[in-house]
Amino acid sequence: MGSAENEVVISTRRGSRLVEIFNPRILRDLLVRQPAEEFAVETEELLERIMKETRSKVRWRRIRGLAIIMTLIGVAGYLAFSAYAYTQTRFFIAENNGYVVIYQGIRESFGPFVFSREYQRTDIVVSELNTYQQQLVERSISGDSFADISEKLSILREVGK
């Protein structure tokens, strides 16, 4: 009922590879086994067929590898283009040369790649806005669409007056 019911199994610790090689059972197996017969091609015709199949396999392996690489490059290009196209559906308001400007894209950049461009320059001068609005414009005001950002811009104009 207690712990005596559970069988205790003590595994033998395997020795190093050298000890395994000199194990009598392994030595006996090595001595008893017959060496494998060497492969010899029976005819030149069979040899030619085997060589042709080998060349064909190597050629298809190269073609398959090239196709995989081209597919991966195509998928990466498609994903990059899709991500860029998505960023161009966004708009934000920021400051440029003292004026409030609407930008298309996102404010982020990745190395030399900039994901935004100036979409529309407004006649609102940043210095004429109150301090809170200036801080908002300096940090940028994001919008999901041009209609959304136009609404936020009109609120900015109304409060700024």
N, C-alpha and C positions, 0 to 999 in steps of 0.2 A: 504494500500500500504506500509506503513512504518512498524515500529516495533509493531504497534497495531495488525497487522495480525498474528504475531507469538503468539501462546498461551503460557502463562507462567504457568509452572507446578511446584508446590511446593510440594516436597515429604515430607511426614510426617516422622519425625525421629523416628526410632524404638527404643523403650525403652529397658531396660535391660531384661534379661531372666525372672527375677522374675515378672516384670510388665506384660510380655507376658503371663505367666502362669495364672495370675489373670484376664486376659482379659475375659469379659463375654461371648464372642462367643466361646472361647476355652474351658471355663468351661462348657458351655452348651453342646459342642460336646463330652466332656469327660463323662458327665452324661448321654447323650442320647445313646452313642455307647454301643453296647452289647459286653461283654468280649468275646474274641476269645475262641472257644471251644478247649479244650486240645486234643492233638493227642493221640489216644489210638489204639494200634495194635489190629486188630480184631482176628487174630489167631496166634498161635505159628509158623505156616508155613510161614506166611507173615513176622513175626519178624525175622526168620532165613534167609529169602531171603534178607531182608533189611540189616542185619548184614553182610551177605556174600558180598553184593554189596559194603558196606562201607569198609570192609577189602580189597576188590579188588581195590577200588579207592585209598586207602592209599598205598597199595603195588605198584600200577602203578605210583602214585605220587613220591614215593621214587625212582623207576626205572627211571622215566623220569628225575628227578633231578640229579641222578648219571650219566645218559647218557649226559645231558647238561654239567655237570662238566667235564666229560671225553672228550667231544667234544671240549670244550674251552681249556683244557690242550693240546690236540692234535693240535689245530690250533695255539696256542702260541708256541709250540715246532716246528711246521713246519715253522712258520714265523722266529723264532730265527735261525733255521738251514739255511733257505734260505738267511737271512741277512748275516750270517757268510760265506756261500758259495760265495755270491756276493763279500764280502771283499777279498776273496782269489783269485779273478780274477785281482786284482790290484797289482801294483808293485811300489816301490819307492827306491831311492838311498839315503843312509845316511852313517854316519861315525860310525865305530866300531873299537876300539883299534888302532886308527890312520890310518886305511885303509878305502877305499871306498867300501861299501858293497851294494849289491842289496837285498832288502827284498821283500817277497811276502806277500800281505795283505795291511792293512792300518796302519798308525803310531799310531792311537788312542788305548786306552785301557779302559776297563770298570771294575773298581775294580781289582780283581785278573785275569780277562780275558784279554789276550793280543791277538790282532788280526793280528799279523804279525810274520813271522819267517825268519831267514836268508836263503836266496835262493842261493846266489852266492857271494863269497868273491873275490874281484879283487886284482890286484897287484899295484893299484894306491895308493900311500901314500898321505894322506891329506895334510901333511906339505909341500909337493912339489908343491901343487897347488897355484895359485895366491890368493890374499885375497878375491876377489869377489867369486871365485869358492869355496873357503873354507866356506864362509858364506852360499852359496847355499847348499852345502853338509850338513852343520850343521843343516840348517832348513829343509832339505830333498827335493828331487826333485821327484815329483810324475809322474806316467805314467799309461796309461790305459791298457797296455798289456806289455808282456815281449819284444816284438819287439820294441815298443815305448820306453821303458826304455833302451834297448840296443842301440838304435839310440842316445838317450841323453847321454849315457855313452861314446859312440865313439866321440861325440862332446866334451865332457869333457876331453877325452884323447888328442884330437887334439889341443885344446886350451891350455891345460896344458903343452904341449911340448915346 
